Amino acid sequence: MAYLQPDKEGKVYLPAIRTAKENGQKLVCLTAYDYPTARIVDEAGVDIILVGDSIGNVIHGYGNTIPVSIEEILSACIAVKRGTERAMVVCDMPFGTYHVNEDESVRNALRLMKYGGAEAVKLEGGRNRVPLVKRLVSEEIPVVAHIGLTPQSVYKMGGYRVQGRTAEQAKLLIEDAKMLEEAGAFAIVLELVPREVAAMIRGELSISTIGIGAGLECDIQVLVLHDLMGMTFGRQPRFVRQYANLRQVMTDAIHTWTADVKSGAYPSDDESYGLTAETKKEMAAK
Ligand code: KIV
């Protein structure tokens, strides 16, 4: 069995997300892809853990999310679920796992829930996903929608650019969001859209908006954990605020350990195992 954690007091399920929205209480969401980071994120009180297909960039170094497979995200989800007691675990449906037909999409979403322990799935796209969202929801699969910049469309979009900048594009995004809400999504990620457009979308919906690069108005903020922690490489988008430099912390620790090994300071006697006096005597007598 992939997960055995009992529900922790205050375990976050759908009703908790709805209540927070009704009370105007902001929530936080971070990605995690393995057991130790899931535990740290969960124990820090984060409300939603997203097993994002950003695993393709952050963990596997693919450069984008297109190659991520169901097996990769399933394995990550199992580990995250084991490390999580309170947060809601949402798992991304990778590119290609919900594109062929509805039955196959349902089967893949069910795999993420049954074997991965996901409590909801996330998929990218606007009005084109409405029939699928309806179907998934009718099969008891909670769905988070994702519009604006949808990284799985990187080749079609020709890069990672702010979406919804013109009045016409903004109107389409607002319509998409409303249609996805009507289809049954319980929350919607707004990625890289102007803050005014995110605020308009939020104003039109009763479900929670989850913003990334979408300004302050969203009900929930999400970031990629490794961006927040300074563990990603290359130029970061404008919306990333780095709260720690774990890359530097790790590099310093590795340098210090290497120097200790080379100077003979590691391992000390306390960090290794010795023979008992009795065994030493016995060996000397032979
Ligand atoms: O995969 C991911 O990390 C995401 C977030 C950026 C929302 O989809």
py3Dmol code that shows the C-alpha trace and the ligand (Angstrom):
import py3Dmol

protein = """\
ATOM      1  CA  MET A   1       0.000   0.000   0.000  1.00  0.00           C
ATOM      2  CA  ALA A   2       1.364   3.375  -0.937  1.00  0.00           C
ATOM      3  CA  TYR A   3       0.292   5.303   2.157  1.00  0.00           C
ATOM      4  CA  LEU A   4      -0.730   4.505   5.664  1.00  0.00           C
ATOM      5  CA  GLN A   5      -0.770   7.860   7.438  1.00  0.00           C
ATOM      6  CA  PRO A   6      -3.802   8.423   9.609  1.00  0.00           C
ATOM      7  CA  ASP A   7      -5.632  11.700   9.099  1.00  0.00           C
ATOM      8  CA  LYS A   8      -4.020  14.428  11.128  1.00  0.00           C
ATOM      9  CA  GLU A   9      -6.165  16.894  13.024  1.00  0.00           C
ATOM     10  CA  GLY A  10      -7.203  19.547  10.528  1.00  0.00           C
ATOM     11  CA  LYS A  11      -6.416  17.385   7.473  1.00  0.00           C
ATOM     12  CA  VAL A  12      -7.128  19.491   4.394  1.00  0.00           C
ATOM     13  CA  TYR A  13      -9.783  18.138   2.077  1.00  0.00           C
ATOM     14  CA  LEU A  14     -12.080  19.994  -0.319  1.00  0.00           C
ATOM     15  CA  PRO A  15     -14.421  21.424   2.350  1.00  0.00           C
ATOM     16  CA  ALA A  16     -11.464  23.098   4.090  1.00  0.00           C
ATOM     17  CA  ILE A  17     -10.498  24.813   0.823  1.00  0.00           C
ATOM     18  CA  ARG A  18     -14.084  26.032   0.353  1.00  0.00           C
ATOM     19  CA  THR A  19     -14.352  27.255   3.937  1.00  0.00           C
ATOM     20  CA  ALA A  20     -11.081  29.181   3.631  1.00  0.00           C
ATOM     21  CA  LYS A  21     -12.404  30.850   0.482  1.00  0.00           C
ATOM     22  CA  GLU A  22     -15.693  31.773   2.170  1.00  0.00           C
ATOM     23  CA  ASN A  23     -13.828  33.237   5.141  1.00  0.00           C
ATOM     24  CA  GLY A  24     -11.376  35.154   2.963  1.00  0.00           C
ATOM     25  CA  GLN A  25      -8.515  33.174   4.507  1.00  0.00           C
ATOM     26  CA  LYS A  26      -5.435  32.899   2.277  1.00  0.00           C
ATOM     27  CA  LEU A  27      -3.876  29.477   1.807  1.00  0.00           C
ATOM     28  CA  VAL A  28      -0.478  28.344   0.567  1.00  0.00           C
ATOM     29  CA  CYS A  29       0.585  25.603  -1.800  1.00  0.00           C
ATOM     30  CA  LEU A  30       4.081  24.328  -2.606  1.00  0.00           C
ATOM     31  CA  THR A  31       5.374  21.589  -4.847  1.00  0.00           C
ATOM     32  CA  ALA A  32       7.139  18.497  -3.517  1.00  0.00           C
ATOM     33  CA  TYR A  33       8.384  15.429  -5.329  1.00  0.00           C
ATOM     34  CA  ASP A  34       9.794  13.203  -2.581  1.00  0.00           C
ATOM     35  CA  TYR A  35       9.331  12.040   1.016  1.00  0.00           C
ATOM     36  CA  PRO A  36      11.725  14.361   2.880  1.00  0.00           C
ATOM     37  CA  THR A  37      10.603  17.569   1.209  1.00  0.00           C
ATOM     38  CA  ALA A  38       6.938  16.562   1.551  1.00  0.00           C
ATOM     39  CA  ARG A  39       7.466  16.042   5.294  1.00  0.00           C
ATOM     40  CA  ILE A  40       9.206  19.383   5.686  1.00  0.00           C
ATOM     41  CA  VAL A  41       6.545  21.213   3.686  1.00  0.00           C
ATOM     42  CA  ASP A  42       3.678  19.461   5.487  1.00  0.00           C
ATOM     43  CA  GLU A  43       5.163  19.969   8.950  1.00  0.00           C
ATOM     44  CA  ALA A  44       5.699  23.649   8.108  1.00  0.00           C
ATOM     45  CA  GLY A  45       1.923  23.949   7.758  1.00  0.00           C
ATOM     46  CA  VAL A  46       1.514  24.329   4.003  1.00  0.00           C
ATOM     47  CA  ASP A  47      -2.111  23.609   3.064  1.00  0.00           C
ATOM     48  CA  ILE A  48      -1.731  21.981  -0.360  1.00  0.00           C
ATOM     49  CA  ILE A  49       1.199  20.003  -1.738  1.00  0.00           C
ATOM     50  CA  LEU A  50       1.323  19.836  -5.502  1.00  0.00           C
ATOM     51  CA  VAL A  51       3.179  16.938  -7.049  1.00  0.00           C
ATOM     52  CA  GLY A  52       3.775  19.118 -10.061  1.00  0.00           C
ATOM     53  CA  ASP A  53       4.911  18.037 -13.465  1.00  0.00           C
ATOM     54  CA  SER A  54       7.565  20.705 -12.865  1.00  0.00           C
ATOM     55  CA  ILE A  55       9.322  17.541 -11.627  1.00  0.00           C
ATOM     56  CA  GLY A  56      10.465  17.403 -15.263  1.00  0.00           C
ATOM     57  CA  ASN A  57      12.427  20.639 -14.898  1.00  0.00           C
ATOM     58  CA  VAL A  58      13.357  20.553 -11.238  1.00  0.00           C
ATOM     59  CA  ILE A  59      14.206  16.895 -10.598  1.00  0.00           C
ATOM     60  CA  HIS A  60      14.799  15.236 -13.954  1.00  0.00           C
ATOM     61  CA  GLY A  61      16.445  18.157 -15.780  1.00  0.00           C
ATOM     62  CA  TYR A  62      14.355  17.630 -18.929  1.00  0.00           C
ATOM     63  CA  GLY A  63      14.140  21.359 -19.608  1.00  0.00           C
ATOM     64  CA  ASN A  64      10.346  21.299 -19.792  1.00  0.00           C
ATOM     65  CA  THR A  65       7.384  19.229 -18.623  1.00  0.00           C
ATOM     66  CA  ILE A  66       6.585  17.459 -21.897  1.00  0.00           C
ATOM     67  CA  PRO A  67       8.552  14.218 -21.287  1.00  0.00           C
ATOM     68  CA  VAL A  68       7.214  13.567 -17.770  1.00  0.00           C
ATOM     69  CA  SER A  69       5.581  10.138 -17.624  1.00  0.00           C
ATOM     70  CA  ILE A  70       2.757   8.778 -15.492  1.00  0.00           C
ATOM     71  CA  GLU A  71       5.244   6.384 -13.847  1.00  0.00           C
ATOM     72  CA  GLU A  72       7.530   9.253 -12.826  1.00  0.00           C
ATOM     73  CA  ILE A  73       4.750  11.333 -11.313  1.00  0.00           C
ATOM     74  CA  LEU A  74       3.145   8.271  -9.706  1.00  0.00           C
ATOM     75  CA  SER A  75       6.383   7.330  -7.990  1.00  0.00           C
ATOM     76  CA  ALA A  76       6.812  10.919  -6.761  1.00  0.00           C
ATOM     77  CA  CYS A  77       3.205  11.050  -5.571  1.00  0.00           C
ATOM     78  CA  ILE A  78       3.560   7.829  -3.552  1.00  0.00           C
ATOM     79  CA  ALA A  79       6.619   9.261  -1.775  1.00  0.00           C
ATOM     80  CA  VAL A  80       4.958  12.641  -1.176  1.00  0.00           C
ATOM     81  CA  LYS A  81       1.830  11.016   0.192  1.00  0.00           C
ATOM     82  CA  ARG A  82       3.914   8.977   2.646  1.00  0.00           C
ATOM     83  CA  GLY A  83       5.494  12.178   3.910  1.00  0.00           C
ATOM     84  CA  THR A  84       2.239  14.115   4.238  1.00  0.00           C
ATOM     85  CA  GLU A  85      -0.271  14.038   7.060  1.00  0.00           C
ATOM     86  CA  ARG A  86      -2.174  17.323   6.937  1.00  0.00           C
ATOM     87  CA  ALA A  87      -1.839  18.991   3.537  1.00  0.00           C
ATOM     88  CA  MET A  88      -4.062  18.096   0.597  1.00  0.00           C
ATOM     89  CA  VAL A  89      -2.016  16.200  -1.997  1.00  0.00           C
ATOM     90  CA  VAL A  90      -2.783  17.291  -5.559  1.00  0.00           C
ATOM     91  CA  CYS A  91      -1.074  15.484  -8.422  1.00  0.00           C
ATOM     92  CA  ASP A  92      -0.507  16.852 -11.914  1.00  0.00           C
ATOM     93  CA  MET A  93      -1.642  14.767 -14.857  1.00  0.00           C
ATOM     94  CA  PRO A  94       1.395  14.726 -17.154  1.00  0.00           C
ATOM     95  CA  PHE A  95       1.238  15.664 -20.822  1.00  0.00           C
ATOM     96  CA  GLY A  96      -0.249  12.808 -22.823  1.00  0.00           C
ATOM     97  CA  THR A  97      -2.095  11.187 -19.928  1.00  0.00           C
ATOM     98  CA  TYR A  98      -5.397  13.006 -20.524  1.00  0.00           C
ATOM     99  CA  HIS A  99      -5.213  13.767 -24.218  1.00  0.00           C
ATOM    100  CA  VAL A 100      -6.194  10.547 -25.975  1.00  0.00           C
ATOM    101  CA  ASN A 101      -9.735   9.941 -24.791  1.00  0.00           C
ATOM    102  CA  GLU A 102     -11.912  10.338 -21.707  1.00  0.00           C
ATOM    103  CA  ASP A 103     -11.768   6.708 -20.572  1.00  0.00           C
ATOM    104  CA  GLU A 104      -7.989   6.630 -20.661  1.00  0.00           C
ATOM    105  CA  SER A 105      -7.873   9.968 -18.818  1.00  0.00           C
ATOM    106  CA  VAL A 106     -10.182   8.649 -16.110  1.00  0.00           C
ATOM    107  CA  ARG A 107      -8.047   5.502 -15.793  1.00  0.00           C
ATOM    108  CA  ASN A 108      -4.888   7.595 -15.392  1.00  0.00           C
ATOM    109  CA  ALA A 109      -6.494   9.926 -12.851  1.00  0.00           C
ATOM    110  CA  LEU A 110      -7.736   6.897 -10.898  1.00  0.00           C
ATOM    111  CA  ARG A 111      -4.196   5.461 -10.883  1.00  0.00           C
ATOM    112  CA  LEU A 112      -2.908   8.696  -9.360  1.00  0.00           C
ATOM    113  CA  MET A 113      -5.575   8.500  -6.658  1.00  0.00           C
ATOM    114  CA  LYS A 114      -5.604   4.745  -5.948  1.00  0.00           C
ATOM    115  CA  TYR A 115      -1.874   4.021  -6.120  1.00  0.00           C
ATOM    116  CA  GLY A 116      -0.351   7.465  -5.762  1.00  0.00           C
ATOM    117  CA  GLY A 117      -2.578   8.603  -2.927  1.00  0.00           C
ATOM    118  CA  ALA A 118      -3.507  11.848  -4.705  1.00  0.00           C
ATOM    119  CA  GLU A 119      -6.574  13.552  -3.268  1.00  0.00           C
ATOM    120  CA  ALA A 120      -7.140  15.615  -6.412  1.00  0.00           C
ATOM    121  CA  VAL A 121      -5.647  15.881  -9.877  1.00  0.00           C
ATOM    122  CA  LYS A 122      -4.637  18.962 -11.847  1.00  0.00           C
ATOM    123  CA  LEU A 123      -4.781  19.337 -15.596  1.00  0.00           C
ATOM    124  CA  GLU A 124      -4.018  22.160 -17.984  1.00  0.00           C
ATOM    125  CA  GLY A 125      -6.318  23.821 -20.493  1.00  0.00           C
ATOM    126  CA  GLY A 126      -9.369  26.012 -20.895  1.00  0.00           C
ATOM    127  CA  ARG A 127     -12.736  25.409 -22.554  1.00  0.00           C
ATOM    128  CA  ASN A 128     -11.314  22.426 -24.458  1.00  0.00           C
ATOM    129  CA  ARG A 129     -11.103  20.536 -21.123  1.00  0.00           C
ATOM    130  CA  VAL A 130     -14.679  21.165 -20.020  1.00  0.00           C
ATOM    131  CA  PRO A 131     -16.115  17.742 -21.063  1.00  0.00           C
ATOM    132  CA  LEU A 132     -13.176  15.948 -19.428  1.00  0.00           C
ATOM    133  CA  VAL A 133     -13.447  17.918 -16.188  1.00  0.00           C
ATOM    134  CA  LYS A 134     -17.183  17.076 -16.060  1.00  0.00           C
ATOM    135  CA  ARG A 135     -16.452  13.400 -16.575  1.00  0.00           C
ATOM    136  CA  LEU A 136     -13.674  13.257 -13.965  1.00  0.00           C
ATOM    137  CA  VAL A 137     -15.816  15.062 -11.411  1.00  0.00           C
ATOM    138  CA  SER A 138     -18.715  12.704 -12.120  1.00  0.00           C
ATOM    139  CA  GLU A 139     -16.333   9.818 -11.302  1.00  0.00           C
ATOM    140  CA  GLU A 140     -15.586  11.346  -7.853  1.00  0.00           C
ATOM    141  CA  ILE A 141     -12.215  12.712  -8.929  1.00  0.00           C
ATOM    142  CA  PRO A 142     -11.614  16.219  -7.543  1.00  0.00           C
ATOM    143  CA  VAL A 143     -10.118  18.445 -10.235  1.00  0.00           C
ATOM    144  CA  VAL A 144      -7.937  21.552 -10.159  1.00  0.00           C
ATOM    145  CA  ALA A 145      -7.904  23.380 -13.503  1.00  0.00           C
ATOM    146  CA  HIS A 146      -4.915  25.356 -14.814  1.00  0.00           C
ATOM    147  CA  ILE A 147      -5.082  28.263 -17.294  1.00  0.00           C
ATOM    148  CA  GLY A 148      -2.936  31.206 -18.388  1.00  0.00           C
ATOM    149  CA  LEU A 149       0.548  29.953 -19.088  1.00  0.00           C
ATOM    150  CA  THR A 150       0.147  26.213 -19.454  1.00  0.00           C
ATOM    151  CA  PRO A 151       3.697  24.808 -19.649  1.00  0.00           C
ATOM    152  CA  GLN A 152       2.537  21.645 -21.432  1.00  0.00           C
ATOM    153  CA  SER A 153       1.681  23.924 -24.403  1.00  0.00           C
ATOM    154  CA  VAL A 154       5.198  25.368 -24.518  1.00  0.00           C
ATOM    155  CA  TYR A 155       5.800  24.351 -28.137  1.00  0.00           C
ATOM    156  CA  LYS A 156       2.458  25.786 -29.262  1.00  0.00           C
ATOM    157  CA  MET A 157       2.976  28.993 -27.259  1.00  0.00           C
ATOM    158  CA  GLY A 158       6.596  29.269 -28.384  1.00  0.00           C
ATOM    159  CA  GLY A 159       7.947  29.956 -24.892  1.00  0.00           C
ATOM    160  CA  TYR A 160       6.941  30.945 -21.394  1.00  0.00           C
ATOM    161  CA  ARG A 161       5.166  34.281 -21.804  1.00  0.00           C
ATOM    162  CA  VAL A 162       2.610  36.227 -19.826  1.00  0.00           C
ATOM    163  CA  GLN A 163      -0.874  35.305 -21.064  1.00  0.00           C
ATOM    164  CA  GLY A 164      -4.015  37.431 -21.233  1.00  0.00           C
ATOM    165  CA  ARG A 165      -2.302  40.744 -21.917  1.00  0.00           C
ATOM    166  CA  THR A 166      -4.792  41.994 -24.514  1.00  0.00           C
ATOM    167  CA  ALA A 167      -8.443  42.701 -23.765  1.00  0.00           C
ATOM    168  CA  GLU A 168      -9.489  39.908 -26.138  1.00  0.00           C
ATOM    169  CA  GLN A 169      -7.155  37.339 -24.509  1.00  0.00           C
ATOM    170  CA  ALA A 170      -8.223  38.439 -21.027  1.00  0.00           C
ATOM    171  CA  LYS A 171     -11.887  37.993 -21.987  1.00  0.00           C
ATOM    172  CA  LEU A 172     -11.167  34.453 -23.221  1.00  0.00           C
ATOM    173  CA  LEU A 173      -9.357  33.574 -19.993  1.00  0.00           C
ATOM    174  CA  ILE A 174     -12.247  34.848 -17.873  1.00  0.00           C
ATOM    175  CA  GLU A 175     -14.698  32.807 -19.969  1.00  0.00           C
ATOM    176  CA  ASP A 176     -12.477  29.712 -19.672  1.00  0.00           C
ATOM    177  CA  ALA A 177     -12.301  30.079 -15.904  1.00  0.00           C
ATOM    178  CA  LYS A 178     -16.077  30.360 -15.596  1.00  0.00           C
ATOM    179  CA  MET A 179     -16.622  27.324 -17.829  1.00  0.00           C
ATOM    180  CA  LEU A 180     -14.156  25.239 -15.805  1.00  0.00           C
ATOM    181  CA  GLU A 181     -15.893  26.239 -12.586  1.00  0.00           C
ATOM    182  CA  GLU A 182     -19.250  25.248 -14.079  1.00  0.00           C
ATOM    183  CA  ALA A 183     -17.714  21.948 -15.188  1.00  0.00           C
ATOM    184  CA  GLY A 184     -16.920  21.181 -11.547  1.00  0.00           C
ATOM    185  CA  ALA A 185     -13.284  22.130 -10.944  1.00  0.00           C
ATOM    186  CA  PHE A 186     -12.907  23.050  -7.258  1.00  0.00           C
ATOM    187  CA  ALA A 187      -9.952  25.389  -7.803  1.00  0.00           C
ATOM    188  CA  ILE A 188      -8.083  26.913 -10.705  1.00  0.00           C
ATOM    189  CA  VAL A 189      -4.410  27.737 -11.167  1.00  0.00           C
ATOM    190  CA  LEU A 190      -3.781  31.072 -12.865  1.00  0.00           C
ATOM    191  CA  GLU A 191      -0.208  31.059 -14.129  1.00  0.00           C
ATOM    192  CA  LEU A 192       1.585  34.131 -15.446  1.00  0.00           C
ATOM    193  CA  VAL A 193      -1.387  36.377 -16.086  1.00  0.00           C
ATOM    194  CA  PRO A 194      -1.565  40.119 -15.342  1.00  0.00           C
ATOM    195  CA  ARG A 195      -2.682  40.752 -11.747  1.00  0.00           C
ATOM    196  CA  GLU A 196      -5.693  42.743 -12.966  1.00  0.00           C
ATOM    197  CA  VAL A 197      -6.890  39.788 -15.029  1.00  0.00           C
ATOM    198  CA  ALA A 198      -6.371  37.399 -12.094  1.00  0.00           C
ATOM    199  CA  ALA A 199      -8.382  39.773  -9.888  1.00  0.00           C
ATOM    200  CA  MET A 200     -11.180  39.883 -12.486  1.00  0.00           C
ATOM    201  CA  ILE A 201     -11.246  36.089 -12.699  1.00  0.00           C
ATOM    202  CA  ARG A 202     -11.353  35.828  -8.921  1.00  0.00           C
ATOM    203  CA  GLY A 203     -14.222  38.285  -8.875  1.00  0.00           C
ATOM    204  CA  GLU A 204     -16.210  36.119 -11.294  1.00  0.00           C
ATOM    205  CA  LEU A 205     -15.678  32.779  -9.533  1.00  0.00           C
ATOM    206  CA  SER A 206     -16.754  31.221  -6.285  1.00  0.00           C
ATOM    207  CA  ILE A 207     -14.024  28.548  -6.404  1.00  0.00           C
ATOM    208  CA  SER A 208     -10.480  29.292  -5.208  1.00  0.00           C
ATOM    209  CA  THR A 209      -7.937  30.845  -7.533  1.00  0.00           C
ATOM    210  CA  ILE A 210      -4.375  29.578  -7.102  1.00  0.00           C
ATOM    211  CA  GLY A 211      -1.905  32.155  -8.363  1.00  0.00           C
ATOM    212  CA  ILE A 212       1.631  31.799  -9.637  1.00  0.00           C
ATOM    213  CA  GLY A 213       2.900  34.975 -11.219  1.00  0.00           C
ATOM    214  CA  ALA A 214      -0.674  36.273 -11.062  1.00  0.00           C
ATOM    215  CA  GLY A 215      -0.477  38.898  -8.305  1.00  0.00           C
ATOM    216  CA  LEU A 216      -1.745  39.312  -4.799  1.00  0.00           C
ATOM    217  CA  GLU A 217      -5.463  38.898  -5.319  1.00  0.00           C
ATOM    218  CA  CYS A 218      -5.529  35.126  -5.716  1.00  0.00           C
ATOM    219  CA  ASP A 219      -6.960  33.081  -2.852  1.00  0.00           C
ATOM    220  CA  ILE A 220      -4.010  30.710  -2.746  1.00  0.00           C
ATOM    221  CA  GLN A 221      -0.380  31.286  -3.759  1.00  0.00           C
ATOM    222  CA  VAL A 222       1.682  28.455  -5.200  1.00  0.00           C
ATOM    223  CA  LEU A 223       5.417  28.272  -5.896  1.00  0.00           C
ATOM    224  CA  VAL A 224       7.834  25.586  -6.952  1.00  0.00           C
ATOM    225  CA  LEU A 225       9.618  24.623  -3.716  1.00  0.00           C
ATOM    226  CA  HIS A 226      13.052  24.507  -5.340  1.00  0.00           C
ATOM    227  CA  ASP A 227      12.641  28.075  -6.658  1.00  0.00           C
ATOM    228  CA  LEU A 228      11.722  29.342  -3.195  1.00  0.00           C
ATOM    229  CA  MET A 229      14.677  27.502  -1.660  1.00  0.00           C
ATOM    230  CA  GLY A 230      17.299  28.532  -4.213  1.00  0.00           C
ATOM    231  CA  MET A 231      17.768  25.063  -5.613  1.00  0.00           C
ATOM    232  CA  THR A 232      17.038  25.747  -9.267  1.00  0.00           C
ATOM    233  CA  PHE A 233      19.457  26.824 -11.954  1.00  0.00           C
ATOM    234  CA  GLY A 234      19.424  29.659 -14.477  1.00  0.00           C
ATOM    235  CA  ARG A 235      17.391  32.851 -14.634  1.00  0.00           C
ATOM    236  CA  GLN A 236      14.275  32.881 -12.505  1.00  0.00           C
ATOM    237  CA  PRO A 237      10.971  34.415 -13.553  1.00  0.00           C
ATOM    238  CA  ARG A 238      10.040  37.763 -11.989  1.00  0.00           C
ATOM    239  CA  PHE A 239       7.476  36.243  -9.613  1.00  0.00           C
ATOM    240  CA  VAL A 240      10.001  33.993  -7.860  1.00  0.00           C
ATOM    241  CA  ARG A 241      11.144  35.326  -4.514  1.00  0.00           C
ATOM    242  CA  GLN A 242      14.018  33.223  -3.207  1.00  0.00           C
ATOM    243  CA  TYR A 243      13.680  32.808   0.569  1.00  0.00           C
ATOM    244  CA  ALA A 244      16.790  30.689   1.107  1.00  0.00           C
ATOM    245  CA  ASN A 245      19.907  29.663  -0.750  1.00  0.00           C
ATOM    246  CA  LEU A 246      20.022  25.932  -0.147  1.00  0.00           C
ATOM    247  CA  ARG A 247      22.281  25.463  -3.130  1.00  0.00           C
ATOM    248  CA  GLN A 248      24.928  27.520  -1.324  1.00  0.00           C
ATOM    249  CA  VAL A 249      24.245  25.795   1.998  1.00  0.00           C
ATOM    250  CA  MET A 250      24.719  22.397   0.314  1.00  0.00           C
ATOM    251  CA  THR A 251      27.835  23.483  -1.574  1.00  0.00           C
ATOM    252  CA  ASP A 252      29.423  24.831   1.625  1.00  0.00           C
ATOM    253  CA  ALA A 253      28.627  21.620   3.516  1.00  0.00           C
ATOM    254  CA  ILE A 254      30.100  19.465   0.730  1.00  0.00           C
ATOM    255  CA  HIS A 255      33.273  21.611   0.600  1.00  0.00           C
ATOM    256  CA  THR A 256      33.709  21.386   4.371  1.00  0.00           C
ATOM    257  CA  TRP A 257      33.194  17.614   4.390  1.00  0.00           C
ATOM    258  CA  THR A 258      35.644  17.174   1.498  1.00  0.00           C
ATOM    259  CA  ALA A 259      38.262  19.251   3.324  1.00  0.00           C
ATOM    260  CA  ASP A 260      37.707  17.223   6.516  1.00  0.00           C
ATOM    261  CA  VAL A 261      38.164  13.938   4.635  1.00  0.00           C
ATOM    262  CA  LYS A 262      41.354  15.187   3.000  1.00  0.00           C
ATOM    263  CA  SER A 263      42.813  16.515   6.257  1.00  0.00           C
ATOM    264  CA  GLY A 264      41.897  13.373   8.201  1.00  0.00           C
ATOM    265  CA  ALA A 265      39.378  15.207  10.403  1.00  0.00           C
ATOM    266  CA  TYR A 266      36.550  12.956   9.212  1.00  0.00           C
ATOM    267  CA  PRO A 267      35.643  10.371  10.360  1.00  0.00           C
ATOM    268  CA  SER A 268      36.691  10.716  13.992  1.00  0.00           C
ATOM    269  CA  ASP A 269      36.770   7.729  16.358  1.00  0.00           C
ATOM    270  CA  ASP A 270      33.314   8.749  17.566  1.00  0.00           C
ATOM    271  CA  GLU A 271      32.055   8.460  14.001  1.00  0.00           C
ATOM    272  CA  SER A 272      33.384   4.939  13.441  1.00  0.00           C
ATOM    273  CA  TYR A 273      33.254   1.603  15.249  1.00  0.00           C
ATOM    274  CA  GLY A 274      35.998  -0.020  17.327  1.00  0.00           C
ATOM    275  CA  LEU A 275      36.717  -3.451  18.710  1.00  0.00           C
ATOM    276  CA  THR A 276      36.050  -4.159  22.387  1.00  0.00           C
ATOM    277  CA  ALA A 277      39.065  -4.437  24.695  1.00  0.00           C
ATOM    278  CA  GLU A 278      38.241  -8.128  25.075  1.00  0.00           C
ATOM    279  CA  THR A 279      38.352  -8.801  21.340  1.00  0.00           C
ATOM    280  CA  LYS A 280      41.573  -6.847  21.020  1.00  0.00           C
ATOM    281  CA  LYS A 281      43.132  -8.998  23.777  1.00  0.00           C
ATOM    282  CA  GLU A 282      41.891 -12.169  22.150  1.00  0.00           C
ATOM    283  CA  MET A 283      43.339 -11.161  18.801  1.00  0.00           C
ATOM    284  CA  ALA A 284      46.675 -10.190  20.320  1.00  0.00           C
ATOM    285  CA  ALA A 285      46.920 -13.611  21.975  1.00  0.00           C
ATOM    286  CA  LYS A 286      46.614 -15.476  18.660  1.00  0.00           C
TER     287      LYS A 286
END
"""
ligand_1 = """\
8
KIV
O 3.989 21.722 -12.120
C 3.919 22.696 -11.372
O 4.772 22.927 -10.495
C 2.785 23.589 -11.543
C 2.802 24.874 -10.778
C 3.748 25.788 -11.417
C 1.453 25.453 -10.641
O 1.912 23.312 -12.294
"""
view = py3Dmol.view(width=600, height=400)
view.addModel(protein, "pdb")
view.setStyle({"model": 0}, {"cartoon": {"style": "trace"}})
view.addModel(ligand_1, "xyz")
view.setStyle({"model": 1}, {"stick": {}})
view.zoomTo()
view.show()
